[in-house]
Amino acid sequence: MTVTFPLVLVLGVVAWAAIKFLGIRMWAALVIALFGFWLAHTFLAPAVESGTRTGVHLANGKHI
């Protein structure tokens, strides 16, 4: 799955804002990030990728 830079930037800003303003601790954010890397190597990875693509297409107003 190819993720464009702006999507990565938006997710990074959301993560920073969650840590800064919502009081999420850094270790919790790191655990969640590590879980994401682990999840990418399981049988659920295609479903997550498909859901992400669908969400991006819907946000951009494109029909699948």
PDB file of N, CA, C and O in Angstrom:
ATOM      1  N   MET A   1       0.844  -1.176   0.000  1.00  0.00           N
ATOM      2  CA  MET A   1       0.000   0.000   0.000  1.00  0.00           C
ATOM      3  C   MET A   1       0.889   1.238   0.000  1.00  0.00           C
ATOM      4  O   MET A   1       1.795   1.363   0.824  1.00  0.00           O
ATOM      5  N   THR A   2       0.628   2.128  -0.908  1.00  0.00           N
ATOM      6  CA  THR A   2       1.369   3.365  -0.979  1.00  0.00           C
ATOM      7  C   THR A   2       0.614   4.433  -0.197  1.00  0.00           C
ATOM      8  O   THR A   2      -0.544   4.727  -0.494  1.00  0.00           O
ATOM      9  N   VAL A   3       1.262   5.002   0.786  1.00  0.00           N
ATOM     10  CA  VAL A   3       0.672   6.070   1.576  1.00  0.00           C
ATOM     11  C   VAL A   3       1.357   7.359   1.180  1.00  0.00           C
ATOM     12  O   VAL A   3       2.584   7.455   1.190  1.00  0.00           O
ATOM     13  N   THR A   4       0.560   8.342   0.836  1.00  0.00           N
ATOM     14  CA  THR A   4       1.148   9.600   0.408  1.00  0.00           C
ATOM     15  C   THR A   4       1.660  10.376   1.614  1.00  0.00           C
ATOM     16  O   THR A   4       1.227  10.141   2.742  1.00  0.00           O
ATOM     17  N   PHE A   5       2.566  11.285   1.374  1.00  0.00           N
ATOM     18  CA  PHE A   5       3.155  12.089   2.435  1.00  0.00           C
ATOM     19  C   PHE A   5       2.110  12.893   3.203  1.00  0.00           C
ATOM     20  O   PHE A   5       2.180  12.937   4.431  1.00  0.00           O
ATOM     21  N   PRO A   6       1.146  13.530   2.541  1.00  0.00           N
ATOM     22  CA  PRO A   6       0.172  14.308   3.311  1.00  0.00           C
ATOM     23  C   PRO A   6      -0.621  13.464   4.324  1.00  0.00           C
ATOM     24  O   PRO A   6      -0.914  13.945   5.418  1.00  0.00           O
ATOM     25  N   LEU A   7      -0.968  12.232   3.983  1.00  0.00           N
ATOM     26  CA  LEU A   7      -1.682  11.374   4.926  1.00  0.00           C
ATOM     27  C   LEU A   7      -0.804  11.073   6.132  1.00  0.00           C
ATOM     28  O   LEU A   7      -1.281  11.093   7.267  1.00  0.00           O
ATOM     29  N   VAL A   8       0.455  10.797   5.901  1.00  0.00           N
ATOM     30  CA  VAL A   8       1.384  10.541   6.996  1.00  0.00           C
ATOM     31  C   VAL A   8       1.546  11.796   7.849  1.00  0.00           C
ATOM     32  O   VAL A   8       1.621  11.712   9.074  1.00  0.00           O
ATOM     33  N   LEU A   9       1.600  12.945   7.209  1.00  0.00           N
ATOM     34  CA  LEU A   9       1.720  14.207   7.931  1.00  0.00           C
ATOM     35  C   LEU A   9       0.481  14.464   8.794  1.00  0.00           C
ATOM     36  O   LEU A   9       0.601  14.865   9.951  1.00  0.00           O
ATOM     37  N   VAL A  10      -0.694  14.237   8.235  1.00  0.00           N
ATOM     38  CA  VAL A  10      -1.936  14.431   8.997  1.00  0.00           C
ATOM     39  C   VAL A  10      -1.982  13.485  10.195  1.00  0.00           C
ATOM     40  O   VAL A  10      -2.335  13.905  11.297  1.00  0.00           O
ATOM     41  N   LEU A  11      -1.634  12.228   9.995  1.00  0.00           N
ATOM     42  CA  LEU A  11      -1.635  11.277  11.103  1.00  0.00           C
ATOM     43  C   LEU A  11      -0.608  11.657  12.166  1.00  0.00           C
ATOM     44  O   LEU A  11      -0.844  11.469  13.359  1.00  0.00           O
ATOM     45  N   GLY A  12       0.524  12.187  11.733  1.00  0.00           N
ATOM     46  CA  GLY A  12       1.528  12.648  12.687  1.00  0.00           C
ATOM     47  C   GLY A  12       1.039  13.829  13.513  1.00  0.00           C
ATOM     48  O   GLY A  12       1.289  13.897  14.717  1.00  0.00           O
ATOM     49  N   VAL A  13       0.354  14.744  12.877  1.00  0.00           N
ATOM     50  CA  VAL A  13      -0.197  15.898  13.592  1.00  0.00           C
ATOM     51  C   VAL A  13      -1.273  15.454  14.573  1.00  0.00           C
ATOM     52  O   VAL A  13      -1.343  15.965  15.690  1.00  0.00           O
ATOM     53  N   VAL A  14      -2.108  14.511  14.164  1.00  0.00           N
ATOM     54  CA  VAL A  14      -3.137  13.985  15.067  1.00  0.00           C
ATOM     55  C   VAL A  14      -2.498  13.317  16.277  1.00  0.00           C
ATOM     56  O   VAL A  14      -2.952  13.505  17.406  1.00  0.00           O
ATOM     57  N   ALA A  15      -1.452  12.544  16.047  1.00  0.00           N
ATOM     58  CA  ALA A  15      -0.761  11.887  17.157  1.00  0.00           C
ATOM     59  C   ALA A  15      -0.132  12.909  18.095  1.00  0.00           C
ATOM     60  O   ALA A  15      -0.223  12.781  19.316  1.00  0.00           O
ATOM     61  N   TRP A  16       0.511  13.930  17.515  1.00  0.00           N
ATOM     62  CA  TRP A  16       1.119  14.979  18.340  1.00  0.00           C
ATOM     63  C   TRP A  16       0.058  15.706  19.164  1.00  0.00           C
ATOM     64  O   TRP A  16       0.260  15.970  20.350  1.00  0.00           O
ATOM     65  N   ALA A  17      -1.074  16.029  18.531  1.00  0.00           N
ATOM     66  CA  ALA A  17      -2.140  16.740  19.238  1.00  0.00           C
ATOM     67  C   ALA A  17      -2.728  15.881  20.352  1.00  0.00           C
ATOM     68  O   ALA A  17      -3.072  16.394  21.416  1.00  0.00           O
ATOM     69  N   ALA A  18      -2.843  14.585  20.115  1.00  0.00           N
ATOM     70  CA  ALA A  18      -3.368  13.692  21.152  1.00  0.00           C
ATOM     71  C   ALA A  18      -2.432  13.655  22.356  1.00  0.00           C
ATOM     72  O   ALA A  18      -2.879  13.662  23.503  1.00  0.00           O
ATOM     73  N   ILE A  19      -1.161  13.616  22.087  1.00  0.00           N
ATOM     74  CA  ILE A  19      -0.187  13.601  23.190  1.00  0.00           C
ATOM     75  C   ILE A  19      -0.187  14.947  23.912  1.00  0.00           C
ATOM     76  O   ILE A  19      -0.164  14.996  25.142  1.00  0.00           O
ATOM     77  N   LYS A  20      -0.212  16.032  23.148  1.00  0.00           N
ATOM     78  CA  LYS A  20      -0.104  17.375  23.725  1.00  0.00           C
ATOM     79  C   LYS A  20      -1.379  17.815  24.448  1.00  0.00           C
ATOM     80  O   LYS A  20      -1.309  18.303  25.576  1.00  0.00           O
ATOM     81  N   PHE A  21      -2.530  17.651  23.819  1.00  0.00           N
ATOM     82  CA  PHE A  21      -3.756  18.251  24.326  1.00  0.00           C
ATOM     83  C   PHE A  21      -4.692  17.270  25.026  1.00  0.00           C
ATOM     84  O   PHE A  21      -5.463  17.681  25.893  1.00  0.00           O
ATOM     85  N   LEU A  22      -4.649  16.007  24.680  1.00  0.00           N
ATOM     86  CA  LEU A  22      -5.542  15.033  25.306  1.00  0.00           C
ATOM     87  C   LEU A  22      -4.899  14.321  26.483  1.00  0.00           C
ATOM     88  O   LEU A  22      -5.559  13.565  27.196  1.00  0.00           O
ATOM     89  N   GLY A  23      -3.629  14.558  26.683  1.00  0.00           N
ATOM     90  CA  GLY A  23      -2.950  13.968  27.827  1.00  0.00           C
ATOM     91  C   GLY A  23      -2.570  12.507  27.656  1.00  0.00           C
ATOM     92  O   GLY A  23      -2.326  11.806  28.638  1.00  0.00           O
ATOM     93  N   ILE A  24      -2.519  12.044  26.404  1.00  0.00           N
ATOM     94  CA  ILE A  24      -2.087  10.666  26.163  1.00  0.00           C
ATOM     95  C   ILE A  24      -0.586  10.608  26.404  1.00  0.00           C
ATOM     96  O   ILE A  24       0.166  11.440  25.897  1.00  0.00           O
ATOM     97  N   ARG A  25      -0.168   9.643  27.163  1.00  0.00           N
ATOM     98  CA  ARG A  25       1.266   9.535  27.487  1.00  0.00           C
ATOM     99  C   ARG A  25       2.041   8.987  26.302  1.00  0.00           C
ATOM    100  O   ARG A  25       1.511   8.237  25.482  1.00  0.00           O
ATOM    101  N   MET A  26       3.300   9.373  26.230  1.00  0.00           N
ATOM    102  CA  MET A  26       4.154   8.977  25.116  1.00  0.00           C
ATOM    103  C   MET A  26       4.286   7.467  25.016  1.00  0.00           C
ATOM    104  O   MET A  26       4.286   6.925  23.911  1.00  0.00           O
ATOM    105  N   TRP A  27       4.398   6.777  26.141  1.00  0.00           N
ATOM    106  CA  TRP A  27       4.560   5.322  26.091  1.00  0.00           C
ATOM    107  C   TRP A  27       3.311   4.667  25.505  1.00  0.00           C
ATOM    108  O   TRP A  27       3.422   3.658  24.809  1.00  0.00           O
ATOM    109  N   ALA A  28       2.131   5.213  25.769  1.00  0.00           N
ATOM    110  CA  ALA A  28       0.903   4.643  25.206  1.00  0.00           C
ATOM    111  C   ALA A  28       0.876   4.834  23.692  1.00  0.00           C
ATOM    112  O   ALA A  28       0.462   3.938  22.956  1.00  0.00           O
ATOM    113  N   ALA A  29       1.315   5.995  23.232  1.00  0.00           N
ATOM    114  CA  ALA A  29       1.377   6.241  21.786  1.00  0.00           C
ATOM    115  C   ALA A  29       2.380   5.294  21.121  1.00  0.00           C
ATOM    116  O   ALA A  29       2.130   4.798  20.023  1.00  0.00           O
ATOM    117  N   LEU A  30       3.499   5.047  21.775  1.00  0.00           N
ATOM    118  CA  LEU A  30       4.491   4.122  21.214  1.00  0.00           C
ATOM    119  C   LEU A  30       3.963   2.694  21.158  1.00  0.00           C
ATOM    120  O   LEU A  30       4.213   1.974  20.191  1.00  0.00           O
ATOM    121  N   VAL A  31       3.241   2.285  22.184  1.00  0.00           N
ATOM    122  CA  VAL A  31       2.653   0.938  22.187  1.00  0.00           C
ATOM    123  C   VAL A  31       1.645   0.801  21.050  1.00  0.00           C
ATOM    124  O   VAL A  31       1.606  -0.226  20.372  1.00  0.00           O
ATOM    125  N   ILE A  32       0.836   1.828  20.841  1.00  0.00           N
ATOM    126  CA  ILE A  32      -0.145   1.792  19.754  1.00  0.00           C
ATOM    127  C   ILE A  32       0.561   1.731  18.399  1.00  0.00           C
ATOM    128  O   ILE A  32       0.140   0.984  17.516  1.00  0.00           O
ATOM    129  N   ALA A  33       1.630   2.509  18.229  1.00  0.00           N
ATOM    130  CA  ALA A  33       2.386   2.478  16.977  1.00  0.00           C
ATOM    131  C   ALA A  33       3.015   1.106  16.743  1.00  0.00           C
ATOM    132  O   ALA A  33       2.976   0.587  15.627  1.00  0.00           O
ATOM    133  N   LEU A  34       3.584   0.527  17.775  1.00  0.00           N
ATOM    134  CA  LEU A  34       4.173  -0.815  17.639  1.00  0.00           C
ATOM    135  C   LEU A  34       3.110  -1.852  17.317  1.00  0.00           C
ATOM    136  O   LEU A  34       3.368  -2.786  16.558  1.00  0.00           O
ATOM    137  N   PHE A  35       1.920  -1.701  17.882  1.00  0.00           N
ATOM    138  CA  PHE A  35       0.826  -2.606  17.552  1.00  0.00           C
ATOM    139  C   PHE A  35       0.468  -2.491  16.073  1.00  0.00           C
ATOM    140  O   PHE A  35       0.157  -3.494  15.431  1.00  0.00           O
ATOM    141  N   GLY A  36       0.511  -1.278  15.533  1.00  0.00           N
ATOM    142  CA  GLY A  36       0.235  -1.088  14.115  1.00  0.00           C
ATOM    143  C   GLY A  36       1.240  -1.818  13.235  1.00  0.00           C
ATOM    144  O   GLY A  36       0.869  -2.432  12.235  1.00  0.00           O
ATOM    145  N   PHE A  37       2.518  -1.747  13.610  1.00  0.00           N
ATOM    146  CA  PHE A  37       3.535  -2.477  12.847  1.00  0.00           C
ATOM    147  C   PHE A  37       3.329  -3.985  12.959  1.00  0.00           C
ATOM    148  O   PHE A  37       3.510  -4.708  11.979  1.00  0.00           O
ATOM    149  N   TRP A  38       2.960  -4.454  14.119  1.00  0.00           N
ATOM    150  CA  TRP A  38       2.705  -5.883  14.303  1.00  0.00           C
ATOM    151  C   TRP A  38       1.493  -6.313  13.499  1.00  0.00           C
ATOM    152  O   TRP A  38       1.502  -7.368  12.866  1.00  0.00           O
ATOM    153  N   LEU A  39       0.450  -5.494  13.524  1.00  0.00           N
ATOM    154  CA  LEU A  39      -0.775  -5.810  12.801  1.00  0.00           C
ATOM    155  C   LEU A  39      -0.537  -5.893  11.303  1.00  0.00           C
ATOM    156  O   LEU A  39      -1.215  -6.650  10.608  1.00  0.00           O
ATOM    157  N   ALA A  40       0.419  -5.124  10.799  1.00  0.00           N
ATOM    158  CA  ALA A  40       0.720  -5.140   9.368  1.00  0.00           C
ATOM    159  C   ALA A  40       1.282  -6.476   8.907  1.00  0.00           C
ATOM    160  O   ALA A  40       1.302  -6.753   7.708  1.00  0.00           O
ATOM    161  N   HIS A  41       1.735  -7.298   9.826  1.00  0.00           N
ATOM    162  CA  HIS A  41       2.308  -8.595   9.466  1.00  0.00           C
ATOM    163  C   HIS A  41       1.367  -9.753   9.757  1.00  0.00           C
ATOM    164  O   HIS A  41       1.794 -10.907   9.750  1.00  0.00           O
ATOM    165  N   THR A  42       0.114  -9.473  10.010  1.00  0.00           N
ATOM    166  CA  THR A  42      -0.857 -10.524  10.280  1.00  0.00           C
ATOM    167  C   THR A  42      -1.789 -10.691   9.092  1.00  0.00           C
ATOM    168  O   THR A  42      -1.681  -9.971   8.099  1.00  0.00           O
ATOM    169  N   PHE A  43      -2.696 -11.637   9.200  1.00  0.00           N
ATOM    170  CA  PHE A  43      -3.657 -11.892   8.139  1.00  0.00           C
ATOM    171  C   PHE A  43      -4.680 -10.763   8.014  1.00  0.00           C
ATOM    172  O   PHE A  43      -5.416 -10.719   7.029  1.00  0.00           O
ATOM    173  N   LEU A  44      -4.743  -9.862   8.975  1.00  0.00           N
ATOM    174  CA  LEU A  44      -5.680  -8.746   8.927  1.00  0.00           C
ATOM    175  C   LEU A  44      -5.179  -7.567   8.092  1.00  0.00           C
ATOM    176  O   LEU A  44      -5.937  -6.635   7.826  1.00  0.00           O
ATOM    177  N   ALA A  45      -3.922  -7.598   7.680  1.00  0.00           N
ATOM    178  CA  ALA A  45      -3.335  -6.477   6.949  1.00  0.00           C
ATOM    179  C   ALA A  45      -4.115  -6.117   5.676  1.00  0.00           C
ATOM    180  O   ALA A  45      -4.343  -4.930   5.442  1.00  0.00           O
ATOM    181  N   PRO A  46      -4.536  -7.084   4.842  1.00  0.00           N
ATOM    182  CA  PRO A  46      -5.307  -6.704   3.648  1.00  0.00           C
ATOM    183  C   PRO A  46      -6.629  -6.009   3.984  1.00  0.00           C
ATOM    184  O   PRO A  46      -7.041  -5.094   3.271  1.00  0.00           O
ATOM    185  N   ALA A  47      -7.289  -6.427   5.046  1.00  0.00           N
ATOM    186  CA  ALA A  47      -8.550  -5.795   5.433  1.00  0.00           C
ATOM    187  C   ALA A  47      -8.313  -4.367   5.919  1.00  0.00           C
ATOM    188  O   ALA A  47      -9.096  -3.468   5.613  1.00  0.00           O
ATOM    189  N   VAL A  48      -7.241  -4.158   6.669  1.00  0.00           N
ATOM    190  CA  VAL A  48      -6.911  -2.812   7.145  1.00  0.00           C
ATOM    191  C   VAL A  48      -6.556  -1.918   5.956  1.00  0.00           C
ATOM    192  O   VAL A  48      -6.989  -0.767   5.892  1.00  0.00           O
ATOM    193  N   GLU A  49      -5.780  -2.438   5.031  1.00  0.00           N
ATOM    194  CA  GLU A  49      -5.404  -1.666   3.848  1.00  0.00           C
ATOM    195  C   GLU A  49      -6.635  -1.301   3.014  1.00  0.00           C
ATOM    196  O   GLU A  49      -6.767  -0.165   2.559  1.00  0.00           O
ATOM    197  N   SER A  50      -7.523  -2.256   2.819  1.00  0.00           N
ATOM    198  CA  SER A  50      -8.745  -2.003   2.055  1.00  0.00           C
ATOM    199  C   SER A  50      -9.612  -0.949   2.733  1.00  0.00           C
ATOM    200  O   SER A  50     -10.144  -0.059   2.070  1.00  0.00           O
ATOM    201  N   GLY A  51      -9.753  -1.047   4.038  1.00  0.00           N
ATOM    202  CA  GLY A  51     -10.540  -0.065   4.776  1.00  0.00           C
ATOM    203  C   GLY A  51      -9.934   1.322   4.714  1.00  0.00           C
ATOM    204  O   GLY A  51     -10.652   2.317   4.612  1.00  0.00           O
ATOM    205  N   THR A  52      -8.607   1.392   4.777  1.00  0.00           N
ATOM    206  CA  THR A  52      -7.920   2.676   4.683  1.00  0.00           C
ATOM    207  C   THR A  52      -8.119   3.293   3.305  1.00  0.00           C
ATOM    208  O   THR A  52      -8.404   4.483   3.177  1.00  0.00           O
ATOM    209  N   ARG A  53      -7.965   2.466   2.280  1.00  0.00           N
ATOM    210  CA  ARG A  53      -8.168   2.967   0.912  1.00  0.00           C
ATOM    211  C   ARG A  53      -9.593   3.470   0.716  1.00  0.00           C
ATOM    212  O   ARG A  53      -9.801   4.526   0.118  1.00  0.00           O
ATOM    213  N   THR A  54     -10.569   2.726   1.212  1.00  0.00           N
ATOM    214  CA  THR A  54     -11.960   3.134   1.093  1.00  0.00           C
ATOM    215  C   THR A  54     -12.194   4.455   1.814  1.00  0.00           C
ATOM    216  O   THR A  54     -12.864   5.341   1.284  1.00  0.00           O
ATOM    217  N   GLY A  55     -11.648   4.591   3.014  1.00  0.00           N
ATOM    218  CA  GLY A  55     -11.806   5.836   3.760  1.00  0.00           C
ATOM    219  C   GLY A  55     -11.179   7.024   3.056  1.00  0.00           C
ATOM    220  O   GLY A  55     -11.748   8.116   3.046  1.00  0.00           O
ATOM    221  N   VAL A  56     -10.005   6.818   2.465  1.00  0.00           N
ATOM    222  CA  VAL A  56      -9.341   7.903   1.739  1.00  0.00           C
ATOM    223  C   VAL A  56     -10.141   8.283   0.509  1.00  0.00           C
ATOM    224  O   VAL A  56     -10.296   9.464   0.199  1.00  0.00           O
ATOM    225  N   HIS A  57     -10.653   7.272  -0.195  1.00  0.00           N
ATOM    226  CA  HIS A  57     -11.467   7.560  -1.392  1.00  0.00           C
ATOM    227  C   HIS A  57     -12.736   8.316  -1.010  1.00  0.00           C
ATOM    228  O   HIS A  57     -13.129   9.257  -1.700  1.00  0.00           O
ATOM    229  N   LEU A  58     -13.371   7.913   0.073  1.00  0.00           N
ATOM    230  CA  LEU A  58     -14.576   8.612   0.508  1.00  0.00           C
ATOM    231  C   LEU A  58     -14.261  10.041   0.943  1.00  0.00           C
ATOM    232  O   LEU A  58     -15.036  10.955   0.660  1.00  0.00           O
ATOM    233  N   ALA A  59     -13.150  10.243   1.617  1.00  0.00           N
ATOM    234  CA  ALA A  59     -12.770  11.583   2.063  1.00  0.00           C
ATOM    235  C   ALA A  59     -12.441  12.485   0.867  1.00  0.00           C
ATOM    236  O   ALA A  59     -12.658  13.696   0.917  1.00  0.00           O
ATOM    237  N   ASN A  60     -11.914  11.882  -0.209  1.00  0.00           N
ATOM    238  CA  ASN A  60     -11.589  12.655  -1.398  1.00  0.00           C
ATOM    239  C   ASN A  60     -12.779  12.834  -2.325  1.00  0.00           C
ATOM    240  O   ASN A  60     -12.688  13.549  -3.323  1.00  0.00           O
ATOM    241  N   GLY A  61     -13.895  12.190  -2.002  1.00  0.00           N
ATOM    242  CA  GLY A  61     -15.093  12.310  -2.830  1.00  0.00           C
ATOM    243  C   GLY A  61     -15.076  11.457  -4.071  1.00  0.00           C
ATOM    244  O   GLY A  61     -15.839  11.710  -5.003  1.00  0.00           O
ATOM    245  N   LYS A  62     -14.226  10.453  -4.107  1.00  0.00           N
ATOM    246  CA  LYS A  62     -14.139   9.562  -5.263  1.00  0.00           C
ATOM    247  C   LYS A  62     -14.997   8.326  -5.003  1.00  0.00           C
ATOM    248  O   LYS A  62     -15.131   7.875  -3.865  1.00  0.00           O
ATOM    249  N   HIS A  63     -15.561   7.801  -6.051  1.00  0.00           N
ATOM    250  CA  HIS A  63     -16.328   6.563  -5.925  1.00  0.00           C
ATOM    251  C   HIS A  63     -15.426   5.398  -6.280  1.00  0.00           C
ATOM    252  O   HIS A  63     -14.574   5.493  -7.163  1.00  0.00           O
ATOM    253  N   ILE A  64     -15.631   4.301  -5.576  1.00  0.00           N
ATOM    254  CA  ILE A  64     -14.781   3.133  -5.782  1.00  0.00           C
ATOM    255  C   ILE A  64     -15.249   2.341  -6.975  1.00  0.00           C
ATOM    256  O   ILE A  64     -14.654   1.316  -7.308  1.00  0.00           O
TER     257      ILE A  64
END
